């Protein structure tokens, strides 16, 4: 077997394992399950062949690099020694995944009982199982309606996620490859959860692992802030926890600026709606450009002012940035929404 085919096959199993730890597993059937375990058995044979070979370290290096290419993106970091435990790791990953269909769970348990389990202690594989299921477990946690539970878990989950991601920064010598991986991982989280709370909290905590450098942490935080600045991502800020946004902006001035730019783009799409019967001659309404936006009430003038007030309460620098930006925009025309925004913010401050 050539080295190219060997690495391609290991990558195939790593991808299957990444799926086994994600919500994709909800679409699996018995054929998918059998295919996954066949690949796990293949990897066990590969391990037996390369375990004591001099090129094992080279294979380990390539395996670390391919971690950043997995789909869906996960926190999995597969090592050569894990190949020898591939079947057990896959089994425990599936059973720990909350998205696994019940029928497949029963099948795995029945097979396990027939083979009388395995000789490995649960703790031996728990680290990698936790890595590969981290994102799916986060999604389940953050989707719960229990706010208290979410808040008590948020710091520890953000710390664990930050620690895992920063440990993967050494998997590739190309910084662009690592940044692409982080972008994909954050996009997966945002899309599935619908808000940015865990991502914002990652900007406010330190990794639990003490082996990282300040430069690595700064680089990762910069990548997260750049991701948040993308228009398709900053829109999630509207539905995220305002306290967390404020906290993150306090630590990262670049985020404060990009958040403000998003709010300004929101304000640009507010237009006056006139009604002679109202106490006020006009009010500001959000101009929808797509049918999917209609009926959404989080783009109101009142909500916009709430976000600006929240941003101003971050710190003195945020406050000055907001006031200067709004004042400059107000002076661009005789009649615009920024005059009313400033009036509202001054009323709130006086109150």
C-alpha positions, 0 to 999 in steps of 0.5 A: 500500500502506498503512503498516499493511499494509506493517508487517504484511508486514514483521512476517510475514517477521521471524517467518518469519526468527525461525522459520528460526533456531529448532528449529521449522525441523525441521518445515519442508518444501519448501512452507515453504521456498518460502513463506519465500523468497517473503516474502524476495523481497517484502521486497527489493522493499519495500526498493527502494521505501522506501530513499530515502524520508523516512519510512524512519526511522519504519519503522526505529523500528516494526521495532525495536519489533516485535522484542519480539513475534516468535514464537518469541522470538529475538535478531533485530533487523531493520533497514530495510537488512536488507530489501534482503538478505532472501534472503541473510540467510534462506539463511545463517540456514537453512544455519547452523541445526543443526536444518534438515532435510538435504533442505532444506539440499541444496535451498538449496545446489542453488539457490545453485549455479544462481544462482551465489551472490550478490555479498555478502561473508559478513561483511556478513550474519553479524551478523544471522545470528548474532543470529537463530540464537543461541538455537538454537545455544545449545540445541545447545551446551548439549544436548551431553554434553561437559561440558568443551566446555559449560563453556569456552563458557558464559562467552562465550555468556552474555556474548554473549546478555546483550549482545544482550538488553540492546541490545534494551531500547531497542526499546520505551518500555514496560518491561513489553513488554521484560520480557515479551520477556525472560520468553518468551526465558528460558522458551524456553531453559529448556524446550528445554535443561532446565536454567538454566546459561546463564541463571544465568551471565547474572547473573554476567557483564558485557555485551561492549558498552560502550554499556549503562548500569548502570541497564539492566544492573540492570533486566535482572538484576532481570527475570532474578531475577524470572523465576527466582523463578516456581515453574514456573521455579525447579523447573529449579534442581534440575537446574542446576549447583550451582556456578553457582547458588551464584555467582549467589546470591553476586551477587544476594541476591534470588535466594538468597531465592527459591532458598531458598523453592523448597527450602522448598516441596520440604521441605514435601512430604517426609513420614516413611516408617516401616519397622521393619526399617531401621536408622533408624525412619523416613526422609523421602520426597518426596510425589508429586502427579502420575504424571509425578513418580513415579520421579524421584530428585532430590527426595530428602532427601539432595539437598535437604540438598546444595542447602541446603549449596550455598546456605550456601556462597554467602556469609555473608548466604546462610548466615545467611538459610538458618540463620534460616529453617530454625530458624524452621520447625523451631520451628513444630512438635514433629516436622518435617523441618527438625530433621533437615535442621539435624542433617544440615547440622551434621554436614556442617559438623563433617566 
